[in-house]
Amino acid sequence: MSLKQEILNGESRTLEYKAELPDDTLKWMKSIVAFANGAGGKFVIGVNNHREFIGVSKKADIFELKDGIADKISQMCEPQVMFDISAETIDNCQLMVVHVFPGIATPYYIKTLGKESGTYIRLGATTRKADWTGLNELENRGKHIYFDELPYSSIKVSERDITALCKDFSNRSKRSFKKLDLENLNLLTGKSLNIPTNALAILLGKHEYTSRIQCARFRGNSRAEFLDKKDYDGPLCEQIDKAYEFVLNHLNMAIEINGIVHEEKYELPPKAIRELLINAVIHRNYEISSSVQVAVYDERVEISSPGTLYGTITLEEALSGRSSIRNKTLARTLEKVKVLEGWGSGFQRITSMCQEYGIPQPEFLEIGDMFRVNLYRRHESKIGGKSAINSEIGDKSATITKIGDKSATITKIGDKSAINHKNKIVAFLMEHEEARAQEIAAYIGLKISRTKDYLSELVDEGKIIPNGANKNRTYSLKK
């Protein structure tokens, strides 16, 4: 993607722009270290908040500006941030581009503020001070340590626990699992190999209370009214099984008629759903105090996991097949017991499954410190004058009658744009204490009705708050 197209798409996890370089160096240095702590990024000077190319001031000495930026980064960042500065011309406007490379010696921070106060990370289109969980993960990453391989000595693991886990693993993998296998997988540590790691505690269901999967079926397309709700804790593999069953129980069944053959078929590919659940528990950040959430709406199935993409990987790279494992021991263990098919190609497999199934492509989103995937359900489609109808609530007893495959047309409900509109709303509200829906819609470039849908979801998620009655309602960030 060209730099011009990146800018027109709006600020993101790897892009920030300013009309001019702020006089207060700290204001932009925070973003420099945030890029270094993540997937890298570009800090562009010469673009205003409306994504208009205005260029660097003609009064500015380009070489002096470039040298000044380089000196500030070298003097103020610890460890040394790797970067490149270049001038690029777009629409006859000269821009200054600071390209920050992803760092391997995390955490990067501003020297004068110190590590605890000067470490920043990128969440969507915003730069935030790293909290203790973010700082801890950055420190582990810089030391090439994985959270799930660290000891979790606050719990006791009995022989009964070990026996039960080995029995479950044996049944799933169709081969014998012994305690020695758990030791070889780094699930037990210490001199006597009797201390459980975080991975073992998670697999046993003895980790933190938030190491669970929350499932819900809502009426309509918002979280206003529950139709069904279940929370699953206990052993991790059982959580996956139960969450998978929950989703299938709330999906419609289709009867596909081809000649004399009648075949029942779920409206969404079951393998894709299971793959997404497995990805959610493997790639989530277990230091964040929230659970994996699975929400079934009329129009979609939404799976959200705590934590952004891990390390230096971008969403585009993840979708192209590149992998970055946050919980290496968990991933390796689930692969050995045949729960996980393979590393790195999950998103590509899921996309292929949806394509083969004839449904819209899944939507992959980074929203703040959370990663979300939306699978859009089948809605009414006409085939040769007959209708395939999706029931309002959706369950196994509902059916869609479908004749043949080739002439069917599926309409996707919802915005499939790669731009994270919610992040842009949050970024806008960080710069404006209050804003009306019309103002926000104009900024993010969406219709007012769709913007209000996003605002409603952000209110439900507790990220923003509405102020006033409907006619004069404004929105602001939740403090």
N, C-alpha and C positions, 0 to 999 in steps of 0.2 A: 504494500500500500504506500502511495506517495505521501510525503509530508503534508502537502496541501489537503489531501483527502483525510488524513488523520486529524488535522486541525478542524476541518469542516464537520467531522464526526463529533467534535467536542472533547473536552478534557477527560482524561481517563487515568487508570492506574499507572500508565507509562507516558503521560503527556500533560504538561502544564504550560500555559502561555500568559504573557503579560504585555500590556501596551508599551511599557518601559520598565527598566530595571528599578525596583523600589530602592529608595534611599536607605531604608532600614535593611541592612544586609541579612539580619536574622530571618526576615520574612521570606526570602527566597532560599537561604541556605538550608532551612528546614526541609524543603523539597528536594534539594540536592542529596542530603543524607538519606532521605526517605527512598529515593530512587535507588541509591546504592544498596540499601537494605532489602530491596525487593528485586524486581525483574529488570532494573535499569529504567531509563526513560529519557525524554527530551524536555528541556526547559527552553521555551522559545520566547524571544523578545521581539515585539513588533506586531502583536495581534491583540486586539481589544476583546472585551467580554462578549461582544456580539459576533465573534469569530470573523471580524473584518481585518484584512491585511492593511496595516497602516505603516509598517516599516519602522526601522530605527530612526530616531530623530536625525535630520540632515545636519544638525549642529554637532552631533556626536562624532568623535574620531573613532572609527571602527577598530583600528589597531589598539588604541588606548583602552577602549571598552573591553576588548577581548583580553588584553593583558591584565586589566583590573579584575575581571571575573576569575581568571586563572589564579591570580595571586590570592584572592579571598578564599577560594576553595582550598588551596594548598595550605593556607595559614590556619583556617578555622575548623577543618575536619580531621577527625581521628577515628580509625587509621586513615591513611592516605586514600582518597577517592580517585578512581581512575575515570578520566573524562576526556572529551575532545570538544573543541569549540570551532564552529565554522560559520561562515556567512552564506545564506542561501537567498536567492531572489525568486519570489512568487508574485505574480501579477504586477510586475514592475516595482515591487516593494522589497527592500533588502531586510532580511530577518537575521537575527543572531541566534544560533542554535547551540545550546550546551547539551551534548549527548553524554549522559552519565551511564557507565557500564555497571552491570550487576556485580556486587562485591562478593568475595569469598571469605573475608576476614570479619564478618559481622560480629557484633553490632557496630555500625558507623554512627558517630555522634558529633555534636558541636562541642569543641574543646572547652570553651568558656562556660558552658552549662553543665558539663560533666556527663558521664554515661547515663545515669538514672534520669536526669532531666533533659538531656540533649539528644536522646535517641528518638528518631521519628520514622514512621512507616506510612505507606500509601494505602489508603482504603478507598477504592473506587477513584473518584476524581478529587479526593481531599487528602491533605497531609495531616496526620494526627500524631500526637506524642504517644510513644509506645507505652502501654501499661505493663504491669509486671509479667503478664503471660506472654506478651509480644517480645519483651526484652529477654525473657528466659528462653524463648524459642530461638531468637537470634543468636544468643550466646551459645546454645547447644549446636546450632547450625555452623557457627564459626569454628567450633571444635570437632565438627563431623560426628556429633552425638545425636542419636535418635531418642526421643522421649520414651517411646514404648520399650526400649531395651534397658532403661534405668530401673534400679531396684525399687520395689514398693513394699517396704518392710513393715508397714503398719497393719498388715493383715497376716493371718496364719493360714497356710494351705495344708489341709489334712490329706492323708493317704486316700480317704474317701473321695475328696475333690479330684485328686490325680487319677484315680481309677475311673471315676465317672467321665472325666474329660477324655481319657484314652479310649474308653468304650465308644463315646460319641464320635471321636475322630476315626476310629476303626470302622464304624458303620458307614460314615460318609465317604471314606477313601477306599473302602473295600480291601484294606490291608491292616495288619496288626500294628497297633500303636502302643508303645511302652513308655515308661517314665524316662528312659534313656533318650527316646525320640524328642521328648519335651526339652531335655537338657541340651540336646544338639541343636534345637531350634532357638536357643537362648531365652527360653521361657522361665528358666530357673538360673539363678546366679549366686555369687558368694563362693567362699572357699569350699564349702561343703555342698554347694549347689542345692541349697534348701531355702533360698530367699526368692520369692516371686518377683518377676519384673512387672512393669506396668502392663505389658502385653498379656501376661498370664492372668493378672487381676481382671483385665477387661474381658478376656475370653471366658473366665469363670463367672463373670457378673458380680465381682466383688470390688470393683473400682468405685469411683465417685458416683453419687446419686444421679448425676446428669449423664452418665454413660449408658444411655437407654435410647429407645426409639419411641417417639410419641406419634400416634396416628389419629387422624380425625377425618370424618366425612362432613362437609358443610353443605347447607342448602344454598344454591346459587353459586356465585363466583367470588364471594368474599367470606371473611371469617366471622360474620355477624351471628350465624345460628348453627349450632351443632346438630347433626342428625345421628352421629355415632362417634364415640371417642374411646380409644384404648391406649394405655401406656405399657410398653413392654420392657422389662428389665431382665435380670438373670443372665445365663450364658449367652455370649454374643451370637453364636450360630442360631440359637433358638429365637433370639430377637429378630434376626433376619427372616427366619422361616415364618414367624407370626406376622410380622409387618407385611411380608409378601402375600400371605393369605388374606390379610385385612384388605389390601388393595384389590385383589382379585374378587373378593366378595362384594365389592362396590363397583365393579365394572359390568357392563352389559355383555351378553353373549350374542354372537351373530350366528345365524344358520346360513351357511353358504351352499347354494344349490347348483350343482354342475351335473346336468343330466339326471341320473338316478342316484347320484352320490350326495348325501346330506352330511355336511361337516360342521360341527360346532366350533366357534372361534371367538376368542376374546376380542374386544374392540381395540385393545392395545397389545403389543407383543409382550407376553409374560417374561420372556428371557431378558428383554430390555429393562423391565421393571426390577427384576432380581439383580441384574448387573448394577443398576443405579443404587440400589440399597446397599450392595456390597461396597461399591465405591464410596458411598457416604460414610460408612463406619470405618473404612480403612484410611481414608484421606482426611477425616475430620481432626480438628485440634482438640485433644482431650483435656487441655489445660483451660479451655474456655468453659465457663459454667452454664452451658446450655446443651440441649439434647438435639439429636437428629430428629427432624420433623417431617412427617409425611401427611400431606393434605390432599384430599380428593374433593374436587369441585365439579360442578356440572360440565365445565368446559375443559378441565385439565386435571392432571395428577402432578403435584408439586412436591419435590423432595429437596429439603434444605439441610445442609450440614454446617456446623460451626467451623470457622476458619476459611480464609481465602486459599487460592492455589498456593502450594508450598514452594518456598525458595525463589528461584530466579525464573520460573516458568511463567509464560503469559498464557492467556486463554487461547489465543490463536495457535500457539505451539502445542497446547494440550489437545486441541481439536485435530491437529495434524498428526498426532500419535506420539509426541514427546511425553515422557513420564518423569515425574518428580515425586518420590514416595516420602510422605511425612512419617508414616509408621511402618518401618521396614520389617520389623519382626512380625507384626500382625499380617502384613501382606504375604510374607514368605510362608507363614504357618497356614493361612487360609488357602494358599496355592497347593501346599503339600497335602491338605485334606480334601482337595478337589472342590472346594467352595468357590475359589477364585480361579478363573480359566487361565489368566496370564496377565502380566504387567504391561501397562503402557498403552494398549490399544483399545481400552474400554470404551472411550467416547466414540471412536471410529466404528466399533462394532455396534454400538447403540444406534448411531446414525444410520448405519447400513440396515439394521433390523427394521427401523421405522420406514425407510425407503422401500424395502421389500414388502412391508405390510400395507403400503399405500396410504400412510398417514403423514401429517406434516412433520417436518424435521424438528427434533427437540430443541428447546431453547436453553442455552447455558448462560448463566448470569453470575457475576460477582457483585454482591450487594453488601457494602460495608465489610464487616468481618465474617461474612457468610457466603457459602457457595450454593447456588440453587439450579435445579434442572426442572423444566416444565415439559411434560408430555401432553400434547393436546388430543382430547378425546374426539371420537367421531360424532358429528352432528348430522342433521337431516341431509340426505343426498338422494337425488332422484335418478332412477335407473329405468329407462324405457317406460316412463309414465308411472312407475310404482315407487313408493317411498321407503327409504330405510330410516327408521325413527329411533332416536336415542331417548330413553325414558328420563324424566326429570331427576329422580333420585339415583337410579342406576343400581342394579344388583344382579345376581346370577339368574334370577328368574325372568328378567327383561330380555327380549330378543330383538335382533335386527335382522330382517329378512333381506338377503342380498342375492341377486341373480347374476352370476358370473363375476369377473373381476375387472375386465379390461375397460368397460365403459363407465365404471363408477367414478364419481368425482367427489373428492373430499374437500370441504371448506374449512380452513383453519380459523379458529376464533382467537383473537388476541394479537398483540403486537410482537412480531418476530424480529424486530430490528436488533442488530448486534449492539446498538448503543444502550448503555445502562441508563434508562431514563430516570429511574429512582435515584441513582447516584447524582445525576445532574440536578434533580430537585433539591436533594440534601445540600449539595454544593451551593446552589442559588440561595438557600435559606441561611447558609453560614455567612453570606455576605449581606443579607437583608433580614432584619429582625422579624419582620412580618411581610407577607405577600399574599395577594389574592390569587385565586385559581387562574384567572384570565392572564395575569402577569407571568405566572409560572408557565402556562401553556405557550405564551408567546416566546418565552426564553428557550424552552426545550423543543419548540417547533411541532407541537402536537395539537390535535383538536381538543377543545375544552372538555368534552365528554370522556375522552381517553385519559386526559390529565387528571380528571377527578377520580377515575378508577385507581390510578397510581397513588394519588393523595390518600384515598380511602385505605389502600393497603398499607401505606406507611403509617397511618394512624393506628391501624390494627396491630402493626408490628411494634408500636411504641416508640417510633423514631421521631415523629412530629406530632404536634397537637393542633386541633382546630380552635379558633377563637371567634366567638360571636355567632349570631344567627345566620341562617342560610344566605339571605340576601347580601349581608355585609361580612360574610365569613372570611377570615384570613387564616394563614397557617404559619407556624413557627417551629423551630427545632425544639425538641424536648430537652430541657436543661438537665 
